Amino acid sequence: MTPEGQEPEQAPEESQNGPKVNGDLVSWLYVLGGIPAMILFWLVLFGLVGSCDSTNLMLHG
């Protein structure tokens, strides 16, 4: 714990260059795989809904 009014110490290269990007594997897999997968899911879902709507297919239930 740091006393009030004092800044936590930073490494010299961090204070000059700023914080570095967190490059862990899970974040990269989420960005490169998860976001395109969500976009593809919504496109397929709305495509199926649109095609069923255009053929006037009604599901009884």
Backbone as XML, in Angstrom:
<?xml version="1.0"?>
<chain id="A" units="angstrom">
  <residue number="1" name="MET">
    <atom name="N" x="0.840" y="-1.177" z="0.000"/>
    <atom name="CA" x="0.000" y="0.000" z="0.000"/>
    <atom name="C" x="0.881" y="1.235" z="0.000"/>
  </residue>
  <residue number="2" name="THR">
    <atom name="N" x="0.448" y="2.211" z="-0.761"/>
    <atom name="CA" x="1.229" y="3.438" z="-0.818"/>
    <atom name="C" x="0.559" y="4.493" z="0.063"/>
  </residue>
  <residue number="3" name="PRO">
    <atom name="N" x="1.347" y="5.292" z="0.739"/>
    <atom name="CA" x="0.764" y="6.391" z="1.530"/>
    <atom name="C" x="0.064" y="7.388" z="0.615"/>
  </residue>
  <residue number="4" name="GLU">
    <atom name="N" x="-0.891" y="8.089" z="1.168"/>
    <atom name="CA" x="-1.649" y="9.025" z="0.345"/>
    <atom name="C" x="-0.754" y="10.145" z="-0.147"/>
  </residue>
  <residue number="5" name="GLY">
    <atom name="N" x="-1.012" y="10.570" z="-1.400"/>
    <atom name="CA" x="-0.252" y="11.669" z="-1.966"/>
    <atom name="C" x="1.001" y="11.235" z="-2.710"/>
  </residue>
  <residue number="6" name="GLN">
    <atom name="N" x="1.349" y="9.971" z="-2.640"/>
    <atom name="CA" x="2.533" y="9.497" z="-3.355"/>
    <atom name="C" x="2.111" y="8.629" z="-4.527"/>
  </residue>
  <residue number="7" name="GLU">
    <atom name="N" x="2.759" y="8.806" z="-5.639"/>
    <atom name="CA" x="2.499" y="8.002" z="-6.825"/>
    <atom name="C" x="3.218" y="6.669" z="-6.702"/>
  </residue>
  <residue number="8" name="PRO">
    <atom name="N" x="2.633" y="5.573" z="-7.191"/>
    <atom name="CA" x="3.357" y="4.306" z="-7.189"/>
    <atom name="C" x="4.555" y="4.385" z="-8.140"/>
  </residue>
  <residue number="9" name="GLU">
    <atom name="N" x="5.626" y="3.721" z="-7.771"/>
    <atom name="CA" x="6.835" y="3.778" z="-8.591"/>
    <atom name="C" x="6.637" y="2.993" z="-9.879"/>
  </residue>
  <residue number="10" name="GLN">
    <atom name="N" x="7.201" y="3.527" z="-10.970"/>
    <atom name="CA" x="7.128" y="2.867" z="-12.266"/>
    <atom name="C" x="8.536" y="2.518" z="-12.704"/>
  </residue>
  <residue number="11" name="ALA">
    <atom name="N" x="8.603" y="1.513" z="-13.562"/>
    <atom name="CA" x="9.893" y="1.175" z="-14.141"/>
    <atom name="C" x="10.336" y="2.322" z="-15.041"/>
  </residue>
  <residue number="12" name="PRO">
    <atom name="N" x="11.645" y="2.546" z="-15.194"/>
    <atom name="CA" x="12.106" y="3.689" z="-16.007"/>
    <atom name="C" x="11.604" y="3.645" z="-17.450"/>
  </residue>
  <residue number="13" name="GLU">
    <atom name="N" x="11.579" y="2.455" z="-18.059"/>
    <atom name="CA" x="11.123" y="2.416" z="-19.459"/>
    <atom name="C" x="9.618" y="2.647" z="-19.557"/>
  </residue>
  <residue number="14" name="GLU">
    <atom name="N" x="8.861" y="2.276" z="-18.532"/>
    <atom name="CA" x="7.420" y="2.507" z="-18.565"/>
    <atom name="C" x="7.093" y="3.982" z="-18.397"/>
  </residue>
  <residue number="15" name="SER">
    <atom name="N" x="7.872" y="4.691" z="-17.576"/>
    <atom name="CA" x="7.604" y="6.111" z="-17.381"/>
    <atom name="C" x="7.966" y="6.922" z="-18.630"/>
  </residue>
  <residue number="16" name="GLN">
    <atom name="N" x="8.888" y="6.431" z="-19.440"/>
    <atom name="CA" x="9.270" y="7.152" z="-20.652"/>
    <atom name="C" x="8.374" y="6.776" z="-21.833"/>
  </residue>
  <residue number="17" name="ASN">
    <atom name="N" x="8.034" y="5.489" z="-21.973"/>
    <atom name="CA" x="7.304" y="5.025" z="-23.151"/>
    <atom name="C" x="5.811" y="4.854" z="-22.918"/>
  </residue>
  <residue number="18" name="GLY">
    <atom name="N" x="5.346" y="4.910" z="-21.687"/>
    <atom name="CA" x="3.940" y="4.685" z="-21.385"/>
    <atom name="C" x="3.685" y="3.202" z="-21.173"/>
  </residue>
  <residue number="19" name="PRO">
    <atom name="N" x="2.460" y="2.852" z="-20.830"/>
    <atom name="CA" x="2.154" y="1.449" z="-20.559"/>
    <atom name="C" x="2.217" y="0.617" z="-21.835"/>
  </residue>
  <residue number="20" name="LYS">
    <atom name="N" x="2.565" y="-0.649" z="-21.673"/>
    <atom name="CA" x="2.657" y="-1.542" z="-22.825"/>
    <atom name="C" x="1.332" y="-2.259" z="-23.036"/>
  </residue>
  <residue number="21" name="VAL">
    <atom name="N" x="1.132" y="-2.778" z="-24.246"/>
    <atom name="CA" x="-0.063" y="-3.526" z="-24.586"/>
    <atom name="C" x="0.014" y="-4.898" z="-23.934"/>
  </residue>
  <residue number="22" name="ASN">
    <atom name="N" x="-1.091" y="-5.318" z="-23.332"/>
    <atom name="CA" x="-1.147" y="-6.645" z="-22.739"/>
    <atom name="C" x="-1.407" y="-7.639" z="-23.859"/>
  </residue>
  <residue number="23" name="GLY">
    <atom name="N" x="-0.428" y="-8.414" z="-24.243"/>
    <atom name="CA" x="-0.538" y="-9.299" z="-25.396"/>
    <atom name="C" x="-0.755" y="-10.746" z="-25.029"/>
  </residue>
  <residue number="24" name="ASP">
    <atom name="N" x="-1.633" y="-11.018" z="-24.051"/>
    <atom name="CA" x="-1.841" y="-12.412" z="-23.703"/>
    <atom name="C" x="-2.682" y="-13.108" z="-24.769"/>
  </residue>
  <residue number="25" name="LEU">
    <atom name="N" x="-2.593" y="-14.416" z="-24.792"/>
    <atom name="CA" x="-3.187" y="-15.228" z="-25.860"/>
    <atom name="C" x="-4.707" y="-15.135" z="-25.872"/>
  </residue>
  <residue number="26" name="VAL">
    <atom name="N" x="-5.335" y="-15.106" z="-24.717"/>
    <atom name="CA" x="-6.795" y="-15.096" z="-24.667"/>
    <atom name="C" x="-7.353" y="-13.828" z="-25.291"/>
  </residue>
  <residue number="27" name="SER">
    <atom name="N" x="-6.718" y="-12.668" z="-25.035"/>
    <atom name="CA" x="-7.230" y="-11.438" z="-25.643"/>
    <atom name="C" x="-7.109" y="-11.459" z="-27.159"/>
  </residue>
  <residue number="28" name="TRP">
    <atom name="N" x="-5.998" y="-11.965" z="-27.660"/>
    <atom name="CA" x="-5.835" y="-12.033" z="-29.120"/>
    <atom name="C" x="-6.814" y="-13.026" z="-29.732"/>
  </residue>
  <residue number="29" name="LEU">
    <atom name="N" x="-7.061" y="-14.162" z="-29.089"/>
    <atom name="CA" x="-8.025" y="-15.121" z="-29.619"/>
    <atom name="C" x="-9.431" y="-14.537" z="-29.615"/>
  </residue>
  <residue number="30" name="TYR">
    <atom name="N" x="-9.756" y="-13.748" z="-28.601"/>
    <atom name="CA" x="-11.071" y="-13.113" z="-28.550"/>
    <atom name="C" x="-11.241" y="-12.117" z="-29.697"/>
  </residue>
  <residue number="31" name="VAL">
    <atom name="N" x="-10.229" y="-11.295" z="-29.909"/>
    <atom name="CA" x="-10.330" y="-10.267" z="-30.952"/>
    <atom name="C" x="-10.324" y="-10.896" z="-32.336"/>
  </residue>
  <residue number="32" name="LEU">
    <atom name="N" x="-9.406" y="-11.848" z="-32.559"/>
    <atom name="CA" x="-9.258" y="-12.414" z="-33.899"/>
    <atom name="C" x="-10.281" y="-13.500" z="-34.200"/>
  </residue>
  <residue number="33" name="GLY">
    <atom name="N" x="-10.819" y="-14.147" z="-33.189"/>
    <atom name="CA" x="-11.756" y="-15.235" z="-33.433"/>
    <atom name="C" x="-13.154" y="-14.961" z="-32.939"/>
  </residue>
  <residue number="34" name="GLY">
    <atom name="N" x="-13.284" y="-14.353" z="-31.780"/>
    <atom name="CA" x="-14.597" y="-14.189" z="-31.171"/>
    <atom name="C" x="-15.466" y="-13.151" z="-31.851"/>
  </residue>
  <residue number="35" name="ILE">
    <atom name="N" x="-14.904" y="-12.013" z="-32.160"/>
    <atom name="CA" x="-15.694" y="-10.947" z="-32.777"/>
    <atom name="C" x="-16.155" y="-11.338" z="-34.185"/>
  </residue>
  <residue number="36" name="PRO">
    <atom name="N" x="-15.293" y="-11.883" z="-35.058"/>
    <atom name="CA" x="-15.801" y="-12.355" z="-36.350"/>
    <atom name="C" x="-16.824" y="-13.485" z="-36.220"/>
  </residue>
  <residue number="37" name="ALA">
    <atom name="N" x="-16.674" y="-14.354" z="-35.217"/>
    <atom name="CA" x="-17.652" y="-15.426" z="-35.009"/>
    <atom name="C" x="-19.010" y="-14.857" z="-34.621"/>
  </residue>
  <residue number="38" name="MET">
    <atom name="N" x="-19.021" y="-13.809" z="-33.782"/>
    <atom name="CA" x="-20.298" y="-13.187" z="-33.414"/>
    <atom name="C" x="-20.950" y="-12.514" z="-34.626"/>
  </residue>
  <residue number="39" name="ILE">
    <atom name="N" x="-20.148" y="-11.849" z="-35.435"/>
    <atom name="CA" x="-20.688" y="-11.196" z="-36.635"/>
    <atom name="C" x="-21.270" y="-12.239" z="-37.577"/>
  </residue>
  <residue number="40" name="LEU">
    <atom name="N" x="-20.556" y="-13.351" z="-37.774"/>
    <atom name="CA" x="-21.044" y="-14.428" z="-38.635"/>
    <atom name="C" x="-22.339" y="-15.022" z="-38.080"/>
  </residue>
  <residue number="41" name="PHE">
    <atom name="N" x="-22.411" y="-15.214" z="-36.766"/>
    <atom name="CA" x="-23.628" y="-15.742" z="-36.145"/>
    <atom name="C" x="-24.829" y="-14.859" z="-36.453"/>
  </residue>
  <residue number="42" name="TRP">
    <atom name="N" x="-24.675" y="-13.545" z="-36.258"/>
    <atom name="CA" x="-25.811" y="-12.649" z="-36.487"/>
    <atom name="C" x="-26.188" y="-12.586" z="-37.964"/>
  </residue>
  <residue number="43" name="LEU">
    <atom name="N" x="-25.203" y="-12.633" z="-38.854"/>
    <atom name="CA" x="-25.520" y="-12.626" z="-40.283"/>
    <atom name="C" x="-26.288" y="-13.876" z="-40.685"/>
  </residue>
  <residue number="44" name="VAL">
    <atom name="N" x="-25.855" y="-15.044" z="-40.191"/>
    <atom name="CA" x="-26.559" y="-16.294" z="-40.507"/>
    <atom name="C" x="-27.958" y="-16.281" z="-39.906"/>
  </residue>
  <residue number="45" name="LEU">
    <atom name="N" x="-28.086" y="-15.828" z="-38.665"/>
    <atom name="CA" x="-29.393" y="-15.792" z="-38.019"/>
    <atom name="C" x="-30.374" y="-14.915" z="-38.784"/>
  </residue>
  <residue number="46" name="PHE">
    <atom name="N" x="-29.963" y="-13.696" z="-39.107"/>
    <atom name="CA" x="-30.863" y="-12.807" z="-39.833"/>
    <atom name="C" x="-31.093" y="-13.280" z="-41.266"/>
  </residue>
  <residue number="47" name="GLY">
    <atom name="N" x="-30.116" y="-13.951" z="-41.857"/>
    <atom name="CA" x="-30.321" y="-14.534" z="-43.180"/>
    <atom name="C" x="-31.361" y="-15.627" z="-43.159"/>
  </residue>
  <residue number="48" name="LEU">
    <atom name="N" x="-31.317" y="-16.482" z="-42.140"/>
    <atom name="CA" x="-32.329" y="-17.540" z="-42.020"/>
    <atom name="C" x="-33.713" y="-16.964" z="-41.746"/>
  </residue>
  <residue number="49" name="VAL">
    <atom name="N" x="-33.786" y="-15.968" z="-40.888"/>
    <atom name="CA" x="-35.076" y="-15.337" z="-40.598"/>
    <atom name="C" x="-35.631" y="-14.674" z="-41.858"/>
  </residue>
  <residue number="50" name="GLY">
    <atom name="N" x="-34.775" y="-14.018" z="-42.612"/>
    <atom name="CA" x="-35.229" y="-13.371" z="-43.846"/>
    <atom name="C" x="-35.681" y="-14.365" z="-44.893"/>
  </residue>
  <residue number="51" name="SER">
    <atom name="N" x="-34.976" y="-15.493" z="-45.008"/>
    <atom name="CA" x="-35.378" y="-16.481" z="-46.014"/>
    <atom name="C" x="-36.670" y="-17.174" z="-45.610"/>
  </residue>
  <residue number="52" name="CYS">
    <atom name="N" x="-36.866" y="-17.442" z="-44.318"/>
    <atom name="CA" x="-38.124" y="-18.041" z="-43.878"/>
    <atom name="C" x="-39.273" y="-17.044" z="-44.038"/>
  </residue>
  <residue number="53" name="ASP">
    <atom name="N" x="-39.016" y="-15.778" z="-43.835"/>
    <atom name="CA" x="-40.039" y="-14.766" z="-43.978"/>
    <atom name="C" x="-40.434" y="-14.593" z="-45.441"/>
  </residue>
  <residue number="54" name="SER">
    <atom name="N" x="-39.463" y="-14.707" z="-46.340"/>
    <atom name="CA" x="-39.760" y="-14.502" z="-47.759"/>
    <atom name="C" x="-40.561" y="-15.664" z="-48.335"/>
  </residue>
  <residue number="55" name="THR">
    <atom name="N" x="-40.457" y="-16.864" z="-47.744"/>
    <atom name="CA" x="-41.248" y="-17.998" z="-48.237"/>
    <atom name="C" x="-42.558" y="-18.148" z="-47.469"/>
  </residue>
  <residue number="56" name="ASN">
    <atom name="N" x="-42.844" y="-17.207" z="-46.570"/>
    <atom name="CA" x="-44.053" y="-17.225" z="-45.731"/>
    <atom name="C" x="-44.190" y="-18.538" z="-44.982"/>
  </residue>
  <residue number="57" name="LEU">
    <atom name="N" x="-43.072" y="-19.026" z="-44.462"/>
    <atom name="CA" x="-43.060" y="-20.252" z="-43.680"/>
    <atom name="C" x="-43.499" y="-19.931" z="-42.258"/>
  </residue>
  <residue number="58" name="MET">
    <atom name="N" x="-44.548" y="-20.593" z="-41.817"/>
    <atom name="CA" x="-45.029" y="-20.360" z="-40.458"/>
    <atom name="C" x="-44.818" y="-21.630" z="-39.653"/>
  </residue>
  <residue number="59" name="LEU">
    <atom name="N" x="-44.238" y="-21.469" z="-38.482"/>
    <atom name="CA" x="-44.030" y="-22.604" z="-37.603"/>
    <atom name="C" x="-45.158" y="-22.626" z="-36.576"/>
  </residue>
  <residue number="60" name="HIS">
    <atom name="N" x="-45.897" y="-23.726" z="-36.548"/>
    <atom name="CA" x="-47.005" y="-23.835" z="-35.594"/>
    <atom name="C" x="-46.443" y="-24.360" z="-34.288"/>
  </residue>
  <residue number="61" name="GLY">
    <atom name="N" x="-46.850" y="-23.766" z="-33.201"/>
    <atom name="CA" x="-46.303" y="-24.246" z="-31.939"/>
    <atom name="C" x="-47.040" y="-23.821" z="-30.746"/>
  </residue>
</chain>
